[in-house]
Amino acid sequence: MERDDRHALRALGFEDDELKELGLWLPAVGDPADLAEIYIRRSKKKDTLSALREQVRRICTHANYEGKRVRHVWFEQKSASKSYVRREEFESATAAIITLGLSKTLYVFKTSRLSRRGMGQVGLLLDAFEERKARIYVLAESIDSTKSRMILAILSEQARDQASDISQFTKLGIDANKAEGKWNGGVTPFGLHCPKGSGKLKQNPAEYPLARRIAEYLLNRKTPGWIAETLNSEKIKTRTGKLWAAGGIISLAHSVSWAGLVPMREKILDEHGNDTGKYHRGGEPLLNNGGHPVSCGEGVITFAEHVKIKEILASRAQANSPIGSRKRGKRETVTLLPGILRCGLCKGPQVNSGVSYRCKTRQDTGPMGCNGTSTDRRRADEAVSTLWINHVLSLTPDSPTIHEIARGWLKYKDPEKEARKAHVTAALESAVSRELQLQKERFVLNRINEATYEFLWRELSSQIEALKVELAELSQEADLTPLMDPGALAALWESSGNGGQRALLRAALNKITLVPARYRGDRTPILDRLVPDWRDQEHTRSADEIATAYANAQRSTTSRGRTAP
């Protein structure tokens, strides 16, 4: 007949002969008062199995001295300080005594192995043991809970303080590794791995091609659901051999580590503010003192691509959706005029209703709010495309609108610069705020001495100056010369795709008003019903100049295979 704990004893590395010597070979039966449970725990794998076996040997020797037979050895590798960690083996060991009444003694090697949550947990455990006339014996401190309850309480609180110190030092080490650009362990993003001992992320040759393909899909505005379905249809599995899911693609898209950067993620807390051991998805990149993202090796995507992908996903996300909701994201916009087209009656927005643009007020409130205007969606988009090209070709190269369109296009194509500018601005504001607080601490509250103030002030001043210089560089406009020609912009419109055309359109005009039809079935050309509000309606050119520029733009587009200059 075999013992129930044989698997745990094998995991600890015991041989059969030694188990027979320790009395752990055959099942222990008898009166519960003569039986005992042993609970062995290690927090990390660095605690060697040889040390754990020695703990079992010493406990068995003491149990034999007290005339007890060990009924079961419970072993697990779990933290005893984190409230969200459930210790199944510990629960089973205590349940064997409190609930099932199989034995009356629980042996542990040290108080810290029992619990690091203080008297709050140990006290309740002792109360339950006392009700069952059972006890806890701590071997290293020679503590019997039936005789030295107060000492056990003090030591449990001491173990709790030690856990707090361990947590602080662990966090300090993790923060230091992050600041130095080291990978702190855990599951690496798909497409990357961390060679042992390097502390840096590297591209995984077996996964990188597929990971890069996923990145290209995301950059081309493919939805996570479409990507997962495509990969599954090709019978391509994940790293763990499972089917791809949209949630996994979204996690990759939001992962800062996927771009080879050190992440800063917020912990998820429960309703009482306690740590749950989980983190919010994605996070932001860790910034160094100069406000630059800290790299931890190679990435599947660049930081610019990471910013671009997040913007694409954000544009499809449900606004103000509650946390944890299962609402679907917004579909990719396939029209040009959302947010731009206005109803000619109520001046409210027009929305896409599938095949046409309709007045949102009429759609939401009925005819009492507005009689509404509508038009075929494709016809309106084609007409606005014509309006935009004709208007741009009518502008002179020094037109403010040409400059605004060029800036809008560069912002659309280079989101990394805008994101970097936002990071630097935030870092500068934070540094200035700390400088003001430092001055308050020194000159108003007089809490720090002059030497400390001078040291900290110099550090802050150098950081502020560096951020100001970088912000000034980022604020400088890029060279807009290649986009100053209206003909080049017209050709760019033809090749920029739906998203790029919306960016160009918004940079050139404030709104477009749809004039109501005169009667049902009105055949007035749609161009006559669209009234654009251009940002700049001066700087126009003659009809001959417009005709020449348009012909040049058409020739340029054809010669380039409809590719942007």
Buried (B, 14 or more C-beta within 10 A) or exposed (E): EEBEBBEBBEBBEBEEEBBEEBBBBEBBEEEBEBBBBBBBBBBEEEEEBEEBBEBBBBBBEBBEEEEBBBBBBBBBBBBBBBBEEEBEBBEBBBEBBBEEEBBBBBBBBBBBBBBBBBBEBBBEBBEBBEEEEBBBBBBBBEBBBEEBBEBBBEBBBBBBEEBEEBBEEEEEEEEEBBEEBBBBEEEBBBBBBBEEEEBBBBBBEEBBEBBBBBBEBBEEBBBBBBBBBBBBEEEEEBBEEEEBBBEBBBBBBBBBBBBBBBBBBEEBEEEEEEEEEEEEBBBBBBBEEEBBBBBBBBBBBBBBBBBBBBEBBEEBEEEEEEEEEEEEBEEBBEBBBBEBBBBBBBEBBBBBEEEBBBBBBBBEBEEEBBBBBBBEBEBBBBBBBEBBBEBBBBBEEEBEBBBBBBBBBBBBBBBBBBBBBEBBBEBBEEBBEBBEEBEEBBEEEEEEEEEEBEEBBEBBEEBBEBBBEBBEEBEEEEEBEEBBBBBBBBBBBBBBEEBBBBBBBBBBBEBBBBBBBEEEEEEEEBEEBBEBEBBBBEBBBEEEBBEBBBEBBBEBBEEEEEEBB
